[in-house]
Amino acid sequence: MMYGWDVNWAVGGWIAMALMMLLFWGGVVTVVILVLRGPHSTGRDMHAQPWDSAERILNERFARGEIDESELTARRSALRRRP
């Protein structure tokens, strides 16, 4: 009688062990990536210029018809001027 090694598992044991290792290391890599990305990652460009959101609002107001083209270009140029 052999103690310690069960020869009945043969190839199935190796396959099960390989799958468990892949699941374990895949989980570790996933956790590390999620921790490094952090909750502050929203998909936005972190290096976007501060006037980008203001221009977006201007474009939306123009699209809704709240301002006309001359006012849009005047405000857009005022936003793009550097202080």
C-alpha positions in Angstrom: 0.0 0.0 0.0 1.4 3.4 -1.0 0.9 6.4 1.3 1.0 10.0 0.2 0.8 9.6 -3.6 -2.5 8.5 -5.2 -1.7 7.2 -8.7 -5.4 7.0 -9.7 -5.5 10.8 -10.5 -2.8 10.6 -13.2 -3.4 13.2 -16.0 -6.7 14.5 -14.5 -4.8 15.6 -11.3 -2.3 17.6 -13.4 -5.0 19.2 -15.4 -6.9 20.2 -12.3 -3.8 21.5 -10.7 -2.9 23.6 -13.8 -6.4 25.1 -13.9 -6.3 26.0 -10.2 -3.0 27.7 -10.7 -4.3 29.7 -13.6 -7.4 30.7 -11.6 -5.2 31.7 -8.6 -2.7 33.8 -10.5 -5.4 35.3 -12.7 -7.1 36.4 -9.5 -3.9 37.9 -8.1 -3.2 39.8 -11.3 -6.8 41.1 -11.4 -6.6 42.3 -7.8 -3.3 44.1 -8.4 -4.6 45.8 -11.5 -7.7 47.0 -9.7 -5.7 48.3 -6.7 -3.3 50.1 -9.0 -6.1 51.7 -11.0 -7.9 52.8 -7.9 -11.3 54.4 -7.5 -10.3 57.7 -9.0 -10.0 56.2 -12.5 -13.1 57.4 -14.4 -12.0 56.9 -18.0 -11.4 60.6 -18.5 -8.2 62.0 -19.7 -6.4 63.2 -16.5 -4.3 65.6 -18.6 -7.3 67.4 -20.2 -7.2 71.1 -20.4 -9.4 72.9 -17.9 -11.4 74.7 -20.6 -12.4 71.4 -22.3 -15.5 71.0 -20.1 -16.4 74.7 -20.6 -16.2 74.3 -24.4 -18.3 71.2 -24.2 -21.0 73.2 -22.3 -20.7 76.0 -24.9 -21.2 73.5 -27.7 -24.2 72.0 -26.0 -25.7 75.5 -25.5 -25.1 76.3 -29.2 -26.7 72.9 -30.2 -29.8 73.7 -28.1 -30.1 77.2 -29.7 -29.4 79.1 -26.5 -26.6 81.1 -28.1 -25.8 82.1 -31.6 -22.6 81.4 -33.7 -21.0 84.8 -33.0 -21.5 84.4 -29.3 -20.1 80.9 -29.5 -16.9 82.0 -31.3 -16.5 85.0 -29.0 -16.8 82.9 -25.8 -14.6 80.1 -27.3 -11.8 82.5 -28.1 -12.1 84.0 -24.6 -11.7 80.5 -23.1 -8.7 79.7 -25.2 -6.8 82.9 -24.4 -4.2 82.2 -21.8 -4.1 84.4 -18.7 
